Amino acid sequence: MTAKFETVLDHGAVVEIPLNKLKKSPKNVRKVPHSPGDIEARAASIAAKGVLQPLVVEPERDDAGEPTGFYLVTIGEGRRLAQCLRASRKEIRKTEPVRCVIDTQNDPSEISLDENVSRTDMHPADQFEAFRDLGERKGWGPEEIGARFGVSAHVVRQRLRLGAVSPRLLAIYREDGLTLDQLMAFGVTEDHARQDQVFEQLAFNRSPTLIRRAMTEAKVSADDRRVVFVGVEAYAEAGGAILRDLFTEDRGGWLEDVALLDRLVLEKLVALATELRDTEGWKWAQAHVDYPTGHGLATRVYPHRVERTAEDEANIAALSEAYDALTEQWAEVEDLPPNVEAELAEMDAELQAYGDGYGFDPDEIARGGVFVVLGHDGQARIERGWVRAEDLPPPVEPEAAEDDGTPGAGRGELVEGPTEDEDDDEAEDELAPLSDRLIADLTAHRTAGLRDALSENPDVALLCVVHALTLRTFYPACAPATCLDLRSASTGLGQYAPGIEDTPASRAIDQRHEAWARQMPQDPREVWTVVLGLDSDSRQSLLAHCVGISVNAVRAWERRPAALAHADQLAHAVGLDMGAYWTPTERSYFGRVTKARIGEAVREAVSDEAAERIASLKKPQMAQAAEQLVVGTGWLPPLLRAAVAPVEGGSAEAVPEGEADLADAEAAPAIAAE
């Protein structure tokens, strides 16, 4: 029975002592003070349940050995500080009675040490299950449980999730068969069957990273391009569930209903495509999640400079002048008045409505269509101007000969001229047409002259090459308006590497191509004037683009050893670094090669030990582990490594390391054929 506080000094007595009569004992062996968080947690616990264990105290005595009326806390200093914290917050009185046990026989330092040494903390698994029991049996939520134990609601949610892990895995954790990090990785979901399944699958490597990836592999990460496009909010409003990892930074979690997400993505893309078709007037519009490789369309037209009316030009000039004047007037003011800001916004909107001076002709829009594709960054990628074969305009009839009206001119056949037996008057008629054979003879001599003259003029020759390649690049469906018999082609790479259209290299090429296409005239016969008007740097840039997109260094079913050797020489000449364009991942490489190749890559990129560590894994897990190990090392497979420099006095074989067998196999029949 607890006695009221009086001067009670008997050993073992249980008394209630006013809080303000308790002091910290100098003989307490704990020298490192309790953290503020610990004191907060104890205060919350005491507020909810009271002081469950009495403090152990001894009477304080003065130098003469007389009691001072105060008591020194040998055991329970944390509880005393927690009550002092509550008193400072006016939750209790400073004289609040505290249940204490008097100890006058034991050595204070010894029992203080015993209190901290001899106790055993409960196993974390027991704590997790106890928290779960409180939630299930008493119906308390994380906030209420946290308030009663002085921990945050987030910590409670973590412990509840760990308490809900498969009983089998909790039992293994109790026996030290799993670490806490591994248990937290399994706790990313509450699916016991999946937890047990992954535990069996990852029998040889249960790193937390692999466990977490396996637990979420059927779900979609919140940073996936589809989620960025649709938005997590729209997905949630449609009833989709979101899985959050309570133990790591999960970058928004994972979306569990993949079918719902894909439906929302396609619906949004289709709505955007329909809106573009209806508002801009295109003949058709198609929506695709991935770029439609091999779409089979005939050609594509690009926006070109649109001639504005004199009235529009005057309006644009006036608006631009007024906008610049108003901007300059208020340039020194940091916060513009609302009326000025509104006026600037209105003028800017009017200027934007006029566009940038580029667009499509109405007949191009009436024949063409639009692709709306989901880009790698989660934004809709819109490609206008694609034309089907059946929608191409009818071919233009060749113009009649302008010089002498020769019959058959432009048709390609040769017609004999008049014979010696024909009427002399007709033969001597100065207006009689030249024969096709004579025309061919004369123009053949002119061609020879042109060839020789052009061969002596490198600047004009370069101009002709740029002109011819520009026509082939930007007007593939038209008859070439050049007298040079130069041809180029751009092989589609999507048939070899699905999704390559959305890679950094392809996106850069597309942007460059569209920028040049906007500068091309609609009539290919005017291209010569455009090329002639370019400065030297621009002309070389245009040439480089046209030549660049004609490169074909794909190793497929064709045997092209000489061409592939040149590709290696070209890669060396331009200093190609494939590390800037390609990254080895499970999807791009490791999941598509043998386990031996995976081990070889890890050995080269990391170490022999790392390769040995993952060698016993099944291939899918080995590929995933390899991606984690190799990322950031700069490793590339042999086919993508820097080409060998040409040797002095000749050209090097320039065959990537490890691919000599392939090169030899290709070269053998070529040599035999020669």
C-alpha positions, 0 to 999 in steps of 0.5 A: 500500500502506498503511503502519503508523503511524510518523512518516511525513511524505512527501506522498501517503503512505497511513498508518494513524493511531490514532484518538486521534491525529487532530484537527479541522483549524482550517483546515477551511472547514466552520464549521457542525458536522455534525448528530447525525443525519449522524454517526449515519448515517456511524457506521452506514455505517462499521460495516457497510462500513468507512471507504471513503475515506481521510481527508486529514490534515497533521502538526500542528506546535508553535510551533517547527515540530516535529511533535507526533505528532498529525494535523489532518484536512483532509478527512473530519471527519465520518468522524472524528467517526463513529469517535469516536462508535463508540469512545465506545460501545465498538464500537471502540478509541480507538486504532483505526487509520484509513486516511489520506493525508498532504498537505503541499503543498496549502493545507488550506483550499483542498482542504477547500473543493474537497472540499465544492464540486466534488462533485455529489450523485447524482440522487434517482431514482438513489438510489431505484432503488439502494435498490430494487436492494438490496432485490430483489437482496440480499433485504434488508428496510427495517430491515437497509438502514436499519441499513447506511446509518444511516437509519430503516426508514420512510425506506427504505420511502419510497425503496423505494416511490419506486424502484418508481414507473413507469419512465416517470414516473421518467424524466420526474422525472430530466428535471425534468418532475415535482417530488418532491412529485408523484412521492410522490403517484404513489407512493401505490400501486405500480400502474404502469398506474394511475400512467401513466393518471393522469399522462395524465388530469391533463395540465393540473393535476398538483398533488399533491393531485389526483394523490393523490385520483385514485390513490385514488378507487376506494378507501375512506378509513379515516375513511369511515363504513363503515370506522369501523363495521366496524373496520380490524382486522375488515376486515384479518382478512377478508383485505382489503388496506390501502393506506398513503401513506408520504409524508403523514399518510393518516389510516389509509390506504385500503381497497382491497377495497370489495366486501368492506367493503360485505359486512362492513358489511351483515352487521354491520347485519343481525346487529344488526337480527336481534338487536334483533328477537329480543331485543326482540320486534319483528315485523320488522327491516330493515338498510340502509346508507343511510336507506330514503327512501320506505319507504311505511310508514304511521306511527311510534309513539314510546316513552311513559311506562310505568307501573311497579308499586309494587314497582318504584318502591319498589326504584328509590327504595331503590337510588337512596337507597343509591347516593347514600349510598354515593357521598357517603360516599366522595366525598373518596376519589380511588381507591375500594376495589375492593369499593366500586367493585364495589358501586356498579357493581352498583347502577348496573346494577340501576338501568339495568335498570329503564330510564328509565321510557319504552317501548313497549306489547307490542302496539306491538312486536308490530305494529311494526318497526325500521330499523337504518341506518348513520349518518354518524358510523359508528355504527348508527342505530336507529329503532324503532316503524315500522308498516306499513299492514297492521299498523295496529290496527282503527279505533275505532268512534265512541261513541254520543251521550251526551246524548239517544241520538239515532238516527244521532248520530255518523253524519253524516246529518240525520234529520227530526224528527216532523211536525205530523200525528204523534201529539200524545202522541209529540210532547209526550213530554219524552223524545223524541230531538232531530232531527239537523237541530235538533242541527246547528242548535243546535251551529252556534249554539254554534260561532259562539259559540265562534268569537267567544269564542275570537277574544277570548281570544288565550291560549286560541287559542294553546293550541288551535293548539298542541293541534291541530298537536300532534295532526296531528304526533304522531297522523297516523293517528288521527282528529283530537281537535280541533274546530279545522279546522287542518291541517298536513303535513310533506313528505318531503325525501328524494325531492328530496335523497337522504341528507338524513336524515343531515344536521345539520339533519335529525338535530336535528329527529329528536332534538327530535321524539323528545323531544317524542313521549316526552311524548305520551300514547297516547290522543290525547284526553288531549293537551289535558291535556298541552298545558294543563299545559305552562309557557309556554316549553315550549308555545311550543317545542312549537308551534315544532317542529310549525310548523317541520316543516311548512315546505316551501320546495322549488323543484320542479315545482309553481309556488308563487311566493307560497309561495317568496317567503314562504320567503325572508321567513321565512329573513330573519326567523329569520336563517338561515345555511345555512353551518351546515347545508351545505358545497359539495363535489364531491358536493353541488354542483360535480360537478352543475353546469356548468364555467361555474358551477364557475368562477363559484363559484371566482371569487367565493370565491377569485379570478379567478386561481384560476378561470383556473388550473382552467378548462382541466381536465376537469369531474371534475378541475375539480370536485375542484379547486374543492372544495379551493379553496372549502373554508373560504371560507364560499361558498354558491350564490345559492339558499342565501344570506341572504334579502333584508330586506323593504323599508319599506312593503311586502315585498321580492321576496326572490329570491336573486341569480341566480335572478330568471329562475326567479322571473319564470317562476314568477310569470307564470302565477300573475298570469295565473291571478289 
